[in-house]
Amino acid sequence: MILLGNSQDKFTIVGTNIDEVKRQNADSGMTYNELNEWFAKKMEIESMTFKSTNPENKK
């Protein structure tokens, strides 16, 4: 990592602004793992709802 001039921003050797990448990542929404966790919970709830409303389960 190198620092250029008087700037407080940090850059990689190839010139990527690290702070800008972190800012964009924070604004991008759910991460892959957060999305998987949300989807798993949603499917679990829908599965429980299906089981409680499915006439075959009431035998």
Secondary structure, 3 states (H helix, E strand, C coil): CECCCCCCCCECCCCCEHHHHHHHHHCCCCCHHHHHHHHHHHHHHHHHHHHHHCHHHHC
